[in-house]
Amino acid sequence: MTTTPESILALIGEFLTRASKSRDDLSAQTSLWADGLELDSLEAAELSAMLEDAYGTDPFSVGATMPETVADVLAFYEGARTA
Protein backbone atom coordinates (compact mmCIF):
# COMPACT_ATOMS: atom_id res chain seq x y z
CA MET A 1 0.00 0.00 0.00
CA THR A 2 1.34 3.44 -0.86
CA THR A 3 1.92 5.87 1.94
CA THR A 4 0.09 8.95 0.75
CA PRO A 5 -1.49 11.33 3.24
CA GLU A 6 -4.88 10.29 1.90
CA SER A 7 -4.23 6.56 2.39
CA ILE A 8 -2.90 7.15 5.92
CA LEU A 9 -5.93 9.27 6.85
CA ALA A 10 -8.20 6.57 5.38
CA LEU A 11 -6.48 3.92 7.51
CA ILE A 12 -6.82 6.06 10.64
CA GLY A 13 -10.49 6.55 9.75
CA GLU A 14 -10.89 2.78 9.38
CA PHE A 15 -9.31 2.32 12.80
CA LEU A 16 -11.67 4.88 14.33
CA THR A 17 -14.65 3.03 12.84
CA ARG A 18 -13.41 -0.29 14.26
CA ALA A 19 -12.85 1.35 17.65
CA SER A 20 -16.36 2.89 17.56
CA LYS A 21 -14.93 6.38 17.70
CA SER A 22 -16.67 9.01 15.63
CA ARG A 23 -14.39 11.72 14.31
CA ASP A 24 -15.90 13.64 11.42
CA ASP A 25 -13.37 16.48 11.64
CA LEU A 26 -10.21 14.37 11.41
CA SER A 27 -7.37 16.58 10.20
CA ALA A 28 -3.62 16.84 10.52
CA GLN A 29 -4.03 19.07 13.58
CA THR A 30 -6.16 16.51 15.44
CA SER A 31 -4.51 15.33 18.65
CA LEU A 32 -4.19 11.59 19.10
CA TRP A 33 -4.75 11.91 22.81
CA ALA A 34 -6.88 13.94 25.26
CA ASP A 35 -8.67 16.68 23.34
CA GLY A 36 -8.59 14.87 20.03
CA LEU A 37 -9.10 11.20 19.31
CA GLU A 38 -8.79 10.36 23.01
CA LEU A 39 -6.77 7.21 22.35
CA ASP A 40 -5.88 5.08 25.34
CA SER A 41 -2.80 2.86 25.40
CA LEU A 42 -4.62 -0.18 23.98
CA GLU A 43 -6.10 1.85 21.13
CA ALA A 44 -2.68 3.35 20.38
CA ALA A 45 -1.27 -0.19 20.20
CA GLU A 46 -4.08 -1.27 17.87
CA LEU A 47 -3.53 1.74 15.59
CA SER A 48 0.20 1.04 15.67
CA ALA A 49 -0.41 -2.56 14.57
CA MET A 50 -2.71 -1.46 11.74
CA LEU A 51 -0.13 1.04 10.49
CA GLU A 52 2.66 -1.53 10.68
CA ASP A 53 0.58 -4.15 8.87
CA ALA A 54 -0.21 -1.67 6.09
CA TYR A 55 3.15 0.09 5.74
CA GLY A 56 5.78 -2.15 7.34
CA THR A 57 6.63 0.30 10.12
CA ASP A 58 4.86 2.70 12.45
CA PRO A 59 5.64 5.92 14.30
CA PHE A 60 4.64 4.50 17.69
CA SER A 61 7.47 1.96 17.88
CA VAL A 62 10.27 3.87 16.15
CA GLY A 63 12.09 6.77 17.69
CA ALA A 64 12.27 8.30 21.11
CA THR A 65 9.01 10.24 21.09
CA MET A 66 5.42 9.21 20.57
CA PRO A 67 3.41 11.03 17.92
CA GLU A 68 1.10 13.64 19.43
CA THR A 69 -1.03 14.57 16.41
CA VAL A 70 -2.19 13.11 13.13
CA ALA A 71 0.38 15.47 11.53
CA ASP A 72 3.14 13.63 13.41
CA VAL A 73 1.96 10.33 11.91
CA LEU A 74 1.81 11.86 8.42
CA ALA A 75 5.28 13.42 8.84
CA PHE A 76 6.73 10.07 9.91
CA TYR A 77 5.62 8.44 6.67
CA GLU A 78 6.58 11.48 4.58
CA GLY A 79 10.07 11.19 6.01
CA ALA A 80 10.13 7.46 5.27
CA ARG A 81 9.12 8.09 1.64
CA THR A 82 11.83 10.68 1.04
CA ALA A 83 14.61 8.80 2.88
C-alpha positions as CSV (number, residue, x, y, z in Angstrom):
1,M,0.0,0.0,0.0
2,T,1.3,3.4,-0.9
3,T,1.9,5.9,1.9
4,T,0.1,9.0,0.7
5,P,-1.5,11.3,3.2
6,E,-4.9,10.3,1.9
7,S,-4.2,6.6,2.4
8,I,-2.9,7.2,5.9
9,L,-5.9,9.3,6.9
10,A,-8.2,6.6,5.4
11,L,-6.5,3.9,7.5
12,I,-6.8,6.1,10.6
13,G,-10.5,6.6,9.8
14,E,-10.9,2.8,9.4
15,F,-9.3,2.3,12.8
16,L,-11.7,4.9,14.3
17,T,-14.7,3.0,12.8
18,R,-13.4,-0.3,14.3
19,A,-12.9,1.4,17.6
20,S,-16.4,2.9,17.6
21,K,-14.9,6.4,17.7
22,S,-16.7,9.0,15.6
23,R,-14.4,11.7,14.3
24,D,-15.9,13.6,11.4
25,D,-13.4,16.5,11.6
26,L,-10.2,14.4,11.4
27,S,-7.4,16.6,10.2
28,A,-3.6,16.8,10.5
29,Q,-4.0,19.1,13.6
30,T,-6.2,16.5,15.4
31,S,-4.5,15.3,18.7
32,L,-4.2,11.6,19.1
33,W,-4.8,11.9,22.8
34,A,-6.9,13.9,25.3
35,D,-8.7,16.7,23.3
36,G,-8.6,14.9,20.0
37,L,-9.1,11.2,19.3
38,E,-8.8,10.4,23.0
39,L,-6.8,7.2,22.4
40,D,-5.9,5.1,25.3
41,S,-2.8,2.9,25.4
42,L,-4.6,-0.2,24.0
43,E,-6.1,1.8,21.1
44,A,-2.7,3.3,20.4
45,A,-1.3,-0.2,20.2
46,E,-4.1,-1.3,17.9
47,L,-3.5,1.7,15.6
48,S,0.2,1.0,15.7
49,A,-0.4,-2.6,14.6
50,M,-2.7,-1.5,11.7
51,L,-0.1,1.0,10.5
52,E,2.7,-1.5,10.7
53,D,0.6,-4.1,8.9
54,A,-0.2,-1.7,6.1
55,Y,3.1,0.1,5.7
56,G,5.8,-2.2,7.3
57,T,6.6,0.3,10.1
58,D,4.9,2.7,12.4
59,P,5.6,5.9,14.3
60,F,4.6,4.5,17.7
61,S,7.5,2.0,17.9
62,V,10.3,3.9,16.1
63,G,12.1,6.8,17.7
64,A,12.3,8.3,21.1
65,T,9.0,10.2,21.1
66,M,5.4,9.2,20.6
67,P,3.4,11.0,17.9
68,E,1.1,13.6,19.4
69,T,-1.0,14.6,16.4
70,V,-2.2,13.1,13.1
71,A,0.4,15.5,11.5
72,D,3.1,13.6,13.4
73,V,2.0,10.3,11.9
74,L,1.8,11.9,8.4
75,A,5.3,13.4,8.8
76,F,6.7,10.1,9.9
77,Y,5.6,8.4,6.7
78,E,6.6,11.5,4.6
79,G,10.1,11.2,6.0
80,A,10.1,7.5,5.3
81,R,9.1,8.1,1.6
82,T,11.8,10.7,1.0
83,A,14.6,8.8,2.9
